[in-house]
Amino acid sequence: MFLSKFVKEKRNAAHLTQPELAQKAGVGLRFVRDLEQGKETLRLDKVNQVLQLFGFQVGAVKMDRGTDEKS
């Protein structure tokens, strides 16, 4: 699952609007919008600020190079 989709699903499950999430996480609304739209260059510390609200953080995950993402 992509990070953008994960954050959006968690936000919706928590019944938060994008402005509410931004305020609770201490980041700007523009950052939340960029995050949910899958912008490729985002500050990792700010991503973690958002994820911490849901009990998560960014971490290293082993890549499985033998499978196709689309399958």
C-alpha positions as CSV (number, residue, x, y, z in Angstrom):
1,M,0.0,0.0,0.0
2,F,1.2,3.4,-0.8
3,L,1.9,5.9,2.0
4,S,-0.5,8.4,0.4
5,K,-3.4,5.9,0.5
6,F,-2.5,4.7,4.0
7,V,-2.6,8.2,5.5
8,K,-5.9,9.1,3.7
9,E,-7.5,5.9,4.9
10,K,-6.3,6.5,8.5
11,R,-7.5,10.1,8.4
12,N,-10.9,9.1,7.1
13,A,-11.2,6.3,9.7
14,A,-10.5,8.9,12.4
15,H,-13.2,11.2,10.9
16,L,-10.7,14.0,10.4
17,T,-10.6,16.5,7.6
18,Q,-7.3,17.5,6.1
19,P,-7.2,20.8,8.0
20,E,-7.9,19.0,11.3
21,L,-5.2,16.4,10.6
22,A,-2.7,19.2,9.8
23,Q,-3.6,21.0,13.0
24,K,-3.3,17.9,15.2
25,A,0.0,16.9,13.6
26,G,1.5,20.3,13.7
27,V,2.1,20.5,10.0
28,G,0.7,22.7,7.2
29,L,-2.4,21.9,5.3
30,R,-0.4,22.0,2.1
31,F,1.9,19.3,3.5
32,V,-1.1,17.0,4.2
33,R,-2.4,17.5,0.7
34,D,1.0,16.8,-0.8
35,L,1.3,13.7,1.3
36,E,-2.1,12.3,0.4
37,Q,-1.5,13.1,-3.3
38,G,1.7,11.1,-3.3
39,K,4.3,13.8,-3.7
40,E,7.6,12.1,-4.0
41,T,9.8,14.6,-2.1
42,L,8.5,15.2,1.5
43,R,10.3,15.9,4.7
44,L,10.6,12.6,6.6
45,D,10.3,14.3,10.0
46,K,7.0,15.8,9.0
47,V,5.7,12.5,7.6
48,N,6.5,11.0,11.0
49,Q,4.6,13.8,12.8
50,V,1.5,12.8,10.8
51,L,2.0,9.0,11.2
52,Q,2.6,9.3,15.0
53,L,-1.1,10.4,15.4
54,F,-2.1,6.9,14.2
55,G,0.7,5.0,16.1
56,F,3.0,4.5,13.2
57,Q,6.4,5.8,11.9
58,V,8.4,5.4,8.7
59,G,10.8,2.6,8.8
60,A,13.0,0.5,6.6
61,V,11.2,-2.4,4.9
62,K,12.9,-5.1,2.9
63,M,12.0,-4.9,-0.8
64,D,10.8,-8.0,-2.6
65,R,12.3,-7.5,-6.0
66,G,10.8,-10.8,-7.3
67,T,7.2,-9.7,-7.5
68,D,5.4,-7.2,-9.8
69,E,3.6,-4.4,-7.9
70,K,0.7,-4.6,-10.3
71,S,-0.2,-8.3,-9.7
